[in-house]
Each structure stands twice: as C-alpha cells, then as structure tokens.
Amino acid sequence: MNTSRALVIHVLLLVVVTTTWGLLATRGRKNSIDMELCMGCICEATSNCNLTFQCTRGLCGPFLISEIYWKEAGRPTITGDNPNRKGAYHKCVTEPYCAAATVHQYLAKYHQDCNGDGRIDCDDFARIHYMGGHQCKINMNHLGYYKIFRECNKSLQKLMG
C-alpha cells in the first residue's frame, strides 16, 4: 500500500470515526488517536474502506458486518431507528458512523489479548473483528485480511514515529 494513500485514507477515516473510538481508549488522547487509526486499518483490510459498499454473502458495509455480529454488538441503530425494525441492521452497518459504532461495541464486548503478548492493542482488535470474539486466538497470519492490516498498521507506526 502506498504510504501517502494510506495516510489520506486514515485521515478521512479519522473524521468518520472520531466520535466512536474515544470510548475504547483508556489512557488519554494519544490512545484515542491510535484507536482511530487502528479503525482505519481494520476498515482498509476489510473492504479497502469502501464507505459505499452494500452487501455480499451476508456481510455488509465498509466493515463487512454480519447480522449476528451486529446483534452481539447490541443492535446499534441510526438515531431514531428501532433495532427491532426489519432493515435496521442493514441501515446501520452500511452507514459509516453506525457501522463504526457497531465495531466499537463489538470490540468493547470481546476486549481481550488475542495474540498472547500481554497487551490489548490494535492487533487484538483486528483479530477480534475478523475472527470473532470467541476465535480471535486462531492463527491468521496467512489471511489476506491480516496481511493488509499488518502492512497498514506498520505504515501508521512509521508515520507516527
């Protein structure tokens, strides 16, 4: 991935997800920014961060969220929508703010050290998002998603110093 392209994507995503990621950060503004950038890498690895993506094979929106994932995240909705309304899932996960809120709530629910390094960080969140909260310890080094995620995350670490 081109470093300047990654930076542009992540800056745009910062604007989209700023309001949802602050809740996951535990130690001030730097962690909040780190988490916002992490969300950008998860989105990049998931759908090339296509904010207009609809659905394929039961996975919808820029984060490719399944209906089960959405339900486990607490059935977030767009303001004023009813989570029990038919179509609430699709409307939420294809709208960037609601999709980001869904991922945030899912990660908060399954918050854990998936890679066994003694920390809970972006790598763990990428694993939880892709593999699910109960399977995040499964080796995923060979998966295209994880390769894209790692490259994006590595580029961000270089940019952030």
Helices and strands as residue ranges (DSSP letters): H 3-21, H 28-47, E 55-56, E 59-60, H 67-72, H 88-93, H 96-110, H 122-131, H 144-160
